């Protein structure tokens, strides 16, 4: 009897790669096969972009029309920093209004997208180093996620998970974890990083039609050139040590989501800068994709 069980088990194990789903979770068992999903980095800027119709938000709406409908979305937002790495695993993630001083209309927004426990568990079991912890009730979807998604997918009918940023780790950690997560692209999961390539709130200029600070434009251009040439080592090792980089990021949380997108991209991908602008002199809205 024991040998028969071993034999049957070996057959099942052999079938798993053919069937295309993981032994570690059920999320992929019934999904439709589709082409490899793109990955995106979005500069999300002010929370007000969630309720405004402008060139940036219209760009988001058009992007969603041009790509396959994802089975799920994994978003790395600048606004969830933790000790360790966590992924939301609740079935109904709450809409988090993690800001203040904005109109009531913004606080009234709900983005009731479902979560997906099976996908969260799959990620936590496929990736063992680092450990991905499951968050069943603490977090949800913060404005780094829903302010973008409500333009991409206004019906909120696609399962959404958020992945946290381990604030103790160096940039190389976030880049390498992006590599680990890249398997999701083959499973119909859309990976999104949401932050800003220039983000200095202390240097904002609210004047109309204001030009970018010289250092902000310099850093935005530098990053664009390094991404275009896939010189990711310079981004990891030099970017935030540059004088323009230090001014662009007094703290690094809005830069780190980019690293997940760079890590999950491949040499075969096509790079596209979906949107380019610097708002209020010190907030880069540059958004890009690898497809």
VOKEKE-212557 format. One line per field, with one value per residue (C-alpha): residue number from 1; residue in three letters; x, y, z. Coordinates in steps of 0.02 Angstrom, whole numbers. Each point is the difference from the previous one (the first is absolute). Layout:
BEGIN
nr	(NUM/...) $
rest	(ALA/...) $
east	(X/...) $
north	(Y/...) $
up	(Z/...) $
END
This chain:
BEGIN
nr	(1/2/3/4/5/6/7/8/9/10/11/12/13/14/15/16/17/18/19/20/21/22/23/24/25/26/27/28/29/30/31/32/33/34/35/36/37/38/39/40/41/42/43/44/45/46/47/48/49/50/51/52/53/54/55/56/57/58/59/60/61/62/63/64/65/66/67/68/69/70/71/72/73/74/75/76/77/78/79/80/81/82/83/84/85/86/87/88/89/90/91/92/93/94/95/96/97/98/99/100/101/102/103/104/105/106/107/108/109/110/111/112/113/114/115/116/117/118/119/120/121/122/123/124/125/126/127/128/129/130/131/132/133/134/135/136/137/138/139/140/141/142/143/144/145/146/147/148/149/150/151/152/153/154/155/156/157/158/159/160/161/162/163/164/165/166/167/168/169/170/171/172/173/174/175/176/177/178/179/180/181/182/183/184/185/186/187/188/189/190/191/192/193/194/195/196/197/198/199/200/201/202/203/204/205/206/207/208/209/210/211/212/213/214/215/216/217/218/219/220/221/222/223/224/225/226/227/228/229/230/231/232/233/234/235/236/237/238/239/240/241/242/243/244/245/246/247/248/249/250/251/252/253/254/255/256/257/258/259/260/261/262/263/264/265/266/267/268/269/270/271/272/273/274/275/276/277/278/279/280/281/282/283/284/285/286/287/288/289/290/291) $
rest	(UNK/UNK/UNK/UNK/UNK/UNK/UNK/UNK/UNK/UNK/UNK/UNK/UNK/UNK/UNK/UNK/UNK/UNK/UNK/UNK/UNK/UNK/UNK/UNK/UNK/UNK/UNK/UNK/UNK/UNK/UNK/UNK/UNK/UNK/UNK/UNK/UNK/UNK/UNK/UNK/UNK/UNK/UNK/UNK/UNK/UNK/UNK/UNK/UNK/UNK/UNK/UNK/UNK/UNK/UNK/UNK/UNK/UNK/UNK/UNK/UNK/UNK/UNK/UNK/UNK/UNK/UNK/UNK/UNK/UNK/UNK/UNK/UNK/UNK/UNK/UNK/UNK/UNK/UNK/UNK/UNK/UNK/UNK/UNK/UNK/UNK/UNK/UNK/UNK/UNK/UNK/UNK/UNK/UNK/UNK/UNK/UNK/UNK/UNK/UNK/UNK/UNK/UNK/UNK/UNK/UNK/UNK/UNK/UNK/UNK/UNK/UNK/UNK/UNK/UNK/UNK/UNK/UNK/UNK/UNK/UNK/UNK/UNK/UNK/UNK/UNK/UNK/UNK/UNK/UNK/UNK/UNK/UNK/UNK/UNK/UNK/UNK/UNK/UNK/UNK/UNK/UNK/UNK/UNK/UNK/UNK/UNK/UNK/UNK/UNK/UNK/UNK/UNK/UNK/UNK/UNK/UNK/UNK/UNK/UNK/UNK/UNK/UNK/UNK/UNK/UNK/UNK/UNK/UNK/UNK/UNK/UNK/UNK/UNK/UNK/UNK/UNK/UNK/UNK/UNK/UNK/UNK/UNK/UNK/UNK/UNK/UNK/UNK/UNK/UNK/UNK/UNK/UNK/UNK/UNK/UNK/UNK/UNK/UNK/UNK/UNK/UNK/UNK/UNK/UNK/UNK/UNK/UNK/UNK/UNK/UNK/UNK/UNK/UNK/UNK/UNK/UNK/UNK/UNK/UNK/UNK/UNK/UNK/UNK/UNK/UNK/UNK/UNK/UNK/UNK/UNK/UNK/UNK/UNK/UNK/UNK/UNK/UNK/UNK/UNK/UNK/UNK/UNK/UNK/UNK/UNK/UNK/UNK/UNK/UNK/UNK/UNK/UNK/UNK/UNK/UNK/UNK/UNK/UNK/UNK/UNK/UNK/UNK/UNK/UNK/UNK/UNK/UNK/UNK/UNK/UNK/UNK/UNK/UNK/UNK/UNK/UNK/UNK/UNK/UNK/UNK/UNK/UNK/UNK/UNK/UNK/UNK/UNK/UNK/UNK/UNK) $
east	(0/141/86/-166/-22/177/-34/-163/85/140/-128/-90/164/47/-164/14/122/-105/-161/87/-47/91/-13/7/-169/-162/-4/73/-102/-143/68/-9/164/58/156/129/-62/92/66/-27/73/-118/42/-155/30/-133/-151/-104/43/-126/-145/69/-14/162/127/79/-162/-58/163/-38/-173/72/135/-127/-84/160/55/-78/-122/100/-54/62/107/148/44/155/-46/117/-124/16/167/24/125/12/-96/-188/-135/-185/-98/-174/-145/-68/141/-55/28/129/-3/178/8/-75/-50/-89/-183/-135/-31/167/-35/-168/83/-10/89/-84/109/7/158/58/63/55/112/75/35/77/120/46/38/85/118/89/143/-50/-146/-163/-119/-189/-97/-180/-68/125/18/-102/14/81/-10/160/-101/-180/34/79/-115/-162/52/71/-144/-141/-117/116/-41/177/80/135/141/125/180/89/172/121/69/155/66/119/-51/74/-124/-150/74/35/-174/-69/93/-79/-173/20/-73/-170/7/-23/-153/-100/46/32/145/-5/122/-74/113/89/172/17/-90/46/-153/104/49/-173/-46/-188/16/-93/105/155/155/87/145/163/51/-170/12/180/-42/-156/104/141/-119/-84/169/55/-164/8/175/-48/143/-87/163/24/-178/28/171/9/-170/-42/181/-2/-28/-157/-53/16/-108/-125/-20/25/-73/3/-173/-67/151/-2/-156/95/128/-131/-50/180/32/-154/44/105/120/-134/-125/-40/15/-126/-12/-187/-2/132/-25/61/-139/19/187/50/-117/39/-152/107/-85/69/-33/94/-98) $
north	(0/118/-24/31/165/51/-46/101/146/1/4/150/90/-29/72/162/87/-56/66/164/31/-8/-141/136/80/-12/172/-57/-159/75/157/27/-15/164/89/66/153/167/86/184/137/146/168/26/177/91/-98/127/-94/-128/118/111/-23/59/-60/-117/-85/-12/-89/-127/-33/-31/-118/-121/-13/-55/-144/-170/2/-67/-144/100/151/10/179/60/170/128/22/-168/-16/-141/-104/-154/-27/-23/-34/34/-162/57/-35/178/126/167/166/98/191/28/189/157/177/-52/24/-113/-66/-87/-80/-63/-107/-187/-124/-165/-119/-177/-77/-178/-108/-142/115/78/-174/-53/147/-34/-183/19/134/-63/124/127/-61/78/20/-4/152/-51/159/140/88/8/111/170/148/-49/-146/56/175/-87/-151/99/71/-162/-110/111/-148/-68/-177/-72/-76/114/-39/123/-44/99/80/-65/167/-82/-68/72/35/-163/-95/80/-29/-185/-26/74/-139/-130/69/-1/-176/81/81/-171/-31/151/109/184/66/186/112/164/140/149/15/173/29/147/74/134/75/5/161/23/144/-25/-62/-14/-78/-149/34/-26/-144/-84/6/-59/-151/-45/5/-100/-138/-3/-24/-138/-94/17/-75/-131/63/-58/-16/188/25/-117/63/183/80/57/50/129/180/4/-169/59/151/-104/-127/63/-170/-149/-79/80/-63/-181/-56/33/-132/-137/44/4/-168/-82/60/-99/40/-56/129/159/158/140/163/16/174/134/155/84/80/141/11/-152/-147/-109/-84/-104/-167/-146/-177/-156/-112) $
up	(0/43/-170/-89/93/-47/-181/-6/87/-129/-141/78/29/-181/-60/97/-119/-148/76/37/181/165/124/133/-35/-94/-78/-165/-21/-97/-80/-185/-94/-74/-57/122/93/-6/155/40/106/29/73/105/62/99/65/-95/-159/59/-33/-137/-187/-78/-127/127/52/-180/-39/136/-71/-173/64/71/-169/-85/111/41/145/148/110/149/42/118/46/91/73/76/142/87/90/124/95/-108/-161/3/-128/30/11/52/-118/12/24/72/-88/102/-4/55/-18/75/-50/-160/-51/71/-176/8/169/-64/-133/22/-112/45/-100/67/67/-30/142/-114/-101/158/68/-165/5/181/-38/-168/68/155/4/56/101/-62/146/-23/61/34/79/34/-168/-160/-154/32/-117/-89/-66/-16/-69/-150/-14/3/-170/-68/60/63/28/136/-59/-8/157/72/121/72/40/135/-3/132/59/74/-164/-132/-178/-63/109/-87/-172/35/72/-161/-92/114/-33/-189/-14/30/-171/-81/108/-54/149/-35/106/37/92/61/60/-79/-80/76/165/110/87/86/-168/-79/-89/-19/-124/-165/-147/110/-78/81/114/-93/113/-22/-189/8/105/-100/-160/79/55/-170/-86/119/-20/-189/-4/133/107/157/98/-8/60/147/48/-51/-20/176/34/-139/56/-108/70/180/-38/-97/141/178/42/-117/14/-161/-96/59/-96/-163/49/3/-177/-62/84/-76/-176/-124/-141/-123/62/-94/105/-21/95/17/75/33/105/159/102/126/-38/105/-35/-151/-77/-118/-31/-99/-54/-52/-118) $
END
